[in-house]
Amino acid sequence: MIKKRTDVVTEEISKFQNNTQYRSNHKKDPGMFASTSTMDVSSVEFKSRAAERKNDINAVAKKDVITLPPTTTIMGVIKTMTSKGFRRVPIADAGTKRLEGIITSMDIVNFLGGGSKSLLVENYYKENLLAAINAGVSEIMQRDVAFVTSKASIADAVEMMIQRNTGGLPVVDEDNRVCAIFTERDFLDLMADTIDYDSIKDYMSTKVKTVPFDTTIEEAAKIMVSKGFRRLPIVKDGILIGIVTASNIMNFLGSGKAFEKMVTGNFHEAFSEPITSLITKDVIWASPEMDMGDAARLMIEKEVGSLPVIDNDVLCGIITERDFLRAVSSTYW
């Protein structure tokens, strides 16, 4: 469990402040360190800060939530998610704004050949991708939506996300109208400076599924859906060269690049490219000894949802936003 340290001697604070990696990546937060030998991030302070806000999901949920009607085409949804950088979009009635479903990047990957939703393309649209993406999103959206009301606490939302294995929850009012959305990233932003400094090795996932660099986009999509992974580390000659996410695959279609590979309109043509073509960022990684607070801030700074963990040039794990959710909730709530 994450330790609740209430007192840290001056020597330990000095070591932490002088850590070159921390200094190079993060500005000193005056709220993090006391002027004496006591660190100002303690279990007492955390509980006080959490207590102020934990009964109000509205304090942290995003109010400027975008919803789309169920008649929106699948391609229309993909373009919206790609342009806005969203992993999920609530689907709501165009007039009443009442929640009817949700669509995620993993649903799109499933639809694009990764899982059961791709049967819509294969059977009904005879593998014609152009025809399939013009179907209404109601064909593939999730109808059994995990959500919370605007009166829920943050603790309620976190518990729901863990139970339903989801990275985001629409927030609805008393009339079931979507008024906000709460995600794993919102939780990470909230907790980044209040997480105690235990090593990520205690919370990372050690069973990491990697794929070789010549894996096709379609093959990667199938692995993501069958294994339930939103991201896959890519290796070449035993070296980690990048990470591809479900959003990368979705954006490949949303950007129009997928259509450049098509000749007959068959969706297999569009996704026969090697997965390495989707790598867009240098690998941002962590060591097993990096503390949870530093890892959270690094993920926020670099705008990534996970960090591969490397020890002696060997990939030994991965820590994700979901891991932070579980770690903090199991300790404080």
N, C-alpha and C positions, 0 to 999 in steps of 0.2 A: 504494500500500500504506500501511497505518497506520504512521506513523513511530515508531521506538523512541527517544524522547528520554531521555537519561540525565542531562541537566543543564539546568536552566532558571535564568536569572539572576533576582535579586531583583525587578528592575523588571517582568519578565514575570509573576511570581507575584502581584505587587501588582495588576497590571492584571486578572488573572483573579479574584482575591479581591474586587476592587472592582466587578466587573461586576454591575450592578444587577439584571439578569434572573436571574443565578445566585443572588444574595443573596436575592431575593424568593421564589425557588422551592425553594431547597435549604439545608439546614443544613450548616455547615462540618464536614467529616469530618476529625478530627485525624489520621487515618491517611493523608490525601491530601497534606498539606503538611509539609515538614520545617521546623524552626525556622531553618535556614540558607537559603542561596540555592539549595539543590538540592531539586527536587520529588521527593517520595517515591513517585512512580509512574513507574518506569523499566522498561526492558526486562529488566534484571537482576531487579528485584523481581517483575515480572509472571511471568517464567519460574520464579522460585523458588516463588511462590504456586501457579502452575498445576501445577508438577511435583509439589507435595505432594498435589494432588487429582486430577490428570488421569488417574490409573490407577484411579480408584474412582468409578464412576458413582453408587454408593450414597451418596456424600457430598452429592449435589445433587438426585437424583431424589426425587420425592414418594412416601413410603411408604404414605400413607393413600389409596391409589388405589381408586376405586370401579369394580367390574366389573358387568356385567349379563349374564344368560344369553341365548342366542339366541332363546329363546321369548318374551322380553319384547316387548310390542307396540311398534310404532314410536312411538305416542303416549306410551307409558310412558318410552321412551328420551328423547323430546323434553322431557317434563316434568322428568326427572332432570337433563338437561343445562341446562335453563332455570333450575331452582331452585338448582343448584350453580354456575352460571356456567362450565360446561365447554364447550370447543370440540370435545372428542372423548371417547369412552368405550370402553375395551377390552371386547370381548364374550368371555366365558369360560364354560366348562362350569360349571353351578351346583354340582356336587358336587366336581369335581377342581380347579376354578379354572384349568384349562389354557386357554391362549389359542386362540380360534377365529376371531376377527375384530376389526374395529374400526369404529366409526361416528363420523363427523365432522359438523360443522355444514354443510360443503359437500355431504356425502352427502344430508343432509336437504333442502338447497336444490335439489339435483339431483332428488330425489324429488318435491318440491313444484311441479314444473313447469319446472325449469331445464334438465333434460337427459334422458339415456337412462333413468334410473331412474323418471322420471315415466310411462313407458309402462306401468308396473304399475298406476298410477292410471287412465290413459286406457283401456287395453285390458282388463285383467282385472277392474277394479272399475268400469268404465264411467263414469269421471270422478266417482265418488262418493267424496268425500274422507273422510267419516266411516267408510266401510267400509275404505278403504285404510289409514288410520292405525291400524286395529286388527289389521293383519297383523303377523306376527312380524318383528322387526328383521333376522332372518337373510335376509329377502327382498332387503334393500338394503345390508347391511353389506359392507365390504371383506374379502375372504377372504385375499388375498395381502398379509399384514400385514408392514410393516417393523417390526422389533423388535431389541433387543439383550439379551444375557444380563447377569446381575448381575456377571459378571466383566469386562465391557467397560470400556474407558476412556471418558472424556468425549470425547476426540478421535475414538474409534470411533463414538460416538453422533452427533457433529456431522457426520462424514463420511457416515454413513448417511442422516441427515436431508436433507443437500444432494443426495445421489445420488438419493434416492427422492422428493424434493420434498415432504416432509411436515413438519408443524409439531410432531409429537410421536411418541414411541416408547414402547410398553410395554416394561418390563424384566421378563424372566422368569428363573426359577431353572433348575436342571439338569433339572427335570421339566417344563419348559415352563409352569409355573404363574406367573401374573402376580403380581409382588411390588412393583412400583413403576411410575412413569411419568415420563419426562423430556421436557420441552417447550422450545420456543423461549423462553418466558418464564423458565423456570428458568435457561437459559443467559444471558439478559439480566441477570437478578438477580445471577448469579455474576460477570459481567464488567463490570458498570456502573461500578465504581470502579477498574477496571484498564485501561480503554480509553484509549489516548492521545488527545490533543486535536487531531485533524485535523477539518476541516470536513465536515459531512454531505454537502455538494455532491459530494464525491468518491465517494460510495457510494450515494446515493439513486437511485431509478428515475426517469428523466425522461419515459418514455412512460406518461403517466397517462391512463387512461380515465375520463372524467367522463360523467355522465348529467344531463339536464335535470330540473328539479324536478317536472314532471308525468309522469315515467316511472312506470309502475305497478310494484307489487311483483313481479308475474309477469314483466314485461319485464326488470326488474333481475336477477331470479334467472337468467334465460336468459343474460344478458350475463356474469354471474359464472361460470357453468359453462362457457360457450363460450370465454371468455378466460382462465379459470383464476385469476380474481381473487377474494379473500375480502372485499374492501371496494371500495366505489365512492364517490368524491367526488360530491356533488350541487351543481349550479350553477344560479343564477337570474340572468339578465341579466349573465352573465359573472362573477358573484360567488359564491365558495364559501360555501354555507350549511350544509353538514353532510356527514357521512360515514355511510353505511349499510354494515353488515357482514353476512356470512352468518349470524352469530349473531343479529343483529337480526331477520332474516327468520324464523329458527327460533323465536325467542322470541315472535314475533307469533302463531305457532300455539300454542306452549306456554302462553302466558298466557290463551288462550281468546278473544282479541280477533278472531281470524280467523273464528270461528264466528258472531260477531255480524253479519257481513256476508253470511252465507249465507241463501238462501231455499229453494232446491231441494236443496242438498247438493252442488252442482257445485263442484269445487275452483277453477274460474276465477272464481267469484263471490268467494271468500275473498281472492283475491290481486289484485283489480282496483283496490284502493286505491292512491293515489299514494305513491311511496316516501318522500316527506317525512313521512308519518305515523309513520315508524319512527325518525326522528331523536330521540335521547334525550339527547345531550350537546352542549354548546357546542363549537365547533371549537377544538381545541388544535393549534396550528401551530408551525412552526419557520422560521427564516430559513436561507438556504443556508450562511451563515457559522457557524451554531451548531456547536459541536464535538460529537464523537461521544459523549463522556462526559456532557455536559449533556443531549443528546437522549435518551440511554438512561435517565437518571434522571428526566427529565420524563415519559417514557412509563410508567415504573414508578409514579411519584407519581400520575399521572392515570388509571392503569389503562386505557391504550389500547395497541393493538398496532401503531399506525402514527402518523406525523405528516405531514400535508401540508406541503409546503415552499413558502413564498410569498415572492416577491421583487418589490418595488414593486407590491404589490397583485395580482400575477399568480401563479397556481398554476404552478410550474415543475417540481415533482417530488413524490415521496412517499418516505419512508423507513420501512421496516417491520422487525419483529423478524427476518425472514428476511435482510434486508440486513445486519444486525449479525452474524448467524450467518456469512454468507459473508465479510464483511470481516475479522472476527477470525480465523476459521479459516484463511483464505488467508495470513495474516501469521504466526501463531504455530504452526500445526500443518501 
